[in-house]
Amino acid sequence: MSAPDGSPVGAERSIGQLFASATTDLSALVHDEIALAKAQLKQDVKKGAVSGGAFSVAGAVLVFSLPMLNFALAYGIRTWSGWNLAVCFLLSFAANVLIAGFLALIGVVFAKKAKKSQGPQKVAASMKETAGVLQNAKPHPRPELPEDRAPAAIKAVARSSS
């Protein structure tokens, strides 16, 4: 079995290898946070698009269906009830307004959902939390080296990091 960097598990890794591993992990974390932010923004854009689409459909229904529906409905009511033609036209208009109001209500509901979504704010808070943890991280204490081994240890670290 081996570690992700190819070295055997349990083997001593150099400081350079540890630093490279930590840098790779931190880079992957940042990339994952960015991917999460993009996914949440896509969801918010979709909710906004549904809201805009519902408002557009409500407007189109009101504008394009009024003349044809008003005439058909008004003459239908007139034939069915025998009421005055003006009252029949008012009733057909009221029916169209109710339909458009219902579609606009759907648009308002989706607009509120898109406004309440706090995807980018959650990602920003998560990134700040990660940065705070990394800033407060303290290295593990190292045992004191005997005086005679210190220069060799420093040279080994210098060789491994270059």
FENURMO-V954662 format. One line per field, one symbol per residue. phi: phi as a letter, one per 40 degrees, with the letter a starting at -180 (. if undefined). psi: psi as a letter, one per 40 degrees, with the letter a starting at -180 (. if undefined). Layout:
BEGIN
phi: ???
psi: ???
END
This chain:
BEGIN
phi: .bcdcgcccgccbccccccccccccccccccccccccccccccccccccccccccccdcccccccdccccccccccccccbgcccccccccccccccccccccccccccccccccccbdccccccccccccccccccbcccbccccdccdcccccccccccc
psi: iiideeiiheihiiddddddddddddddddddddddddddddddddddddddddddddddddddeddddddddddddddddeiiddddddddddddddddddddddddddddddddhfdddddddddddddddddehiiiiiihiiddeddddddddddde.
END
